[in-house]
Amino acid sequence: MSDDTPIIAQKSPFPVEVTEGKTYFWCSCGRSQKQPFCDGSHKDTGFQPQKWTAEKDGTVFFCGCKASQRKPLCDGSHNGL
């Protein structure tokens, strides 16, 4: 797999309880063992984690397939994979 193609972590979103004002770093490469968040596995690839800050407390659905057009959140793109 080339370094510019993300690995599909899973073909469904990751539901996560988030806290208002807290910053999260979403894994964009699919290599992290701590999905959907970055663990540094992107080292030596062209990928960087995506910073996202929660606007309110609640459940959000982080993209698991890495194909969303609304990164880091799910937009249903996994349904077409």
C-alpha positions in Angstrom: 0.0 0.0 0.0 1.4 3.4 -0.9 2.0 6.0 1.7 -0.6 8.3 0.3 -3.5 5.8 0.5 -5.0 5.4 4.0 -5.7 2.0 5.5 -9.4 1.4 6.1 -9.6 0.9 9.9 -13.2 -0.3 9.7 -16.1 0.1 7.4 -18.3 1.9 10.0 -17.9 4.9 12.2 -16.4 5.0 15.7 -19.0 6.4 18.2 -17.1 8.4 20.8 -18.4 10.4 23.8 -16.7 13.7 23.6 -16.3 16.6 26.1 -17.0 20.2 25.1 -13.7 22.1 24.6 -11.5 19.0 24.5 -9.2 18.5 21.5 -8.9 15.2 19.8 -6.4 14.0 17.2 -8.1 11.8 14.6 -6.0 9.2 12.8 -5.9 9.9 9.1 -3.7 7.1 8.0 -5.6 4.1 9.4 -2.5 2.6 11.0 -3.1 3.6 14.6 -3.8 0.9 17.1 -5.9 3.4 19.1 -8.6 4.1 16.5 -10.1 6.5 15.8 -7.3 8.5 17.3 -3.6 8.9 16.5 -0.9 6.9 18.2 2.0 8.1 16.0 1.9 5.2 13.5 1.8 7.7 10.6 5.6 8.4 11.2 7.5 8.1 7.9 4.2 8.5 5.8 2.7 11.5 4.2 -0.1 11.5 6.8 -0.7 13.8 9.8 -3.4 13.5 12.5 -6.3 15.9 12.2 -7.0 18.1 15.1 -10.7 18.4 16.1 -12.2 20.2 19.1 -15.6 19.3 20.5 -18.1 22.1 20.4 -20.4 20.4 23.0 -20.6 17.2 25.1 -22.2 14.2 23.4 -21.6 11.4 21.0 -19.9 12.0 17.7 -19.1 9.5 14.9 -15.5 9.6 13.8 -14.8 8.2 10.3 -13.4 4.7 10.4 -13.0 4.1 6.7 -10.8 7.3 6.2 -12.8 8.2 3.0 -15.2 10.8 4.5 -15.5 14.2 2.9 -16.3 15.6 6.4 -13.1 14.3 8.1 -12.7 13.6 10.9 -16.4 12.9 11.1 -18.3 10.2 9.3 -20.4 11.1 6.2 -21.5 7.6 5.2 -18.8 7.1 2.7 -18.2 3.6 4.1 -21.5 2.5 2.6 -19.9 2.8 -0.9 -16.7 0.8 -0.1 
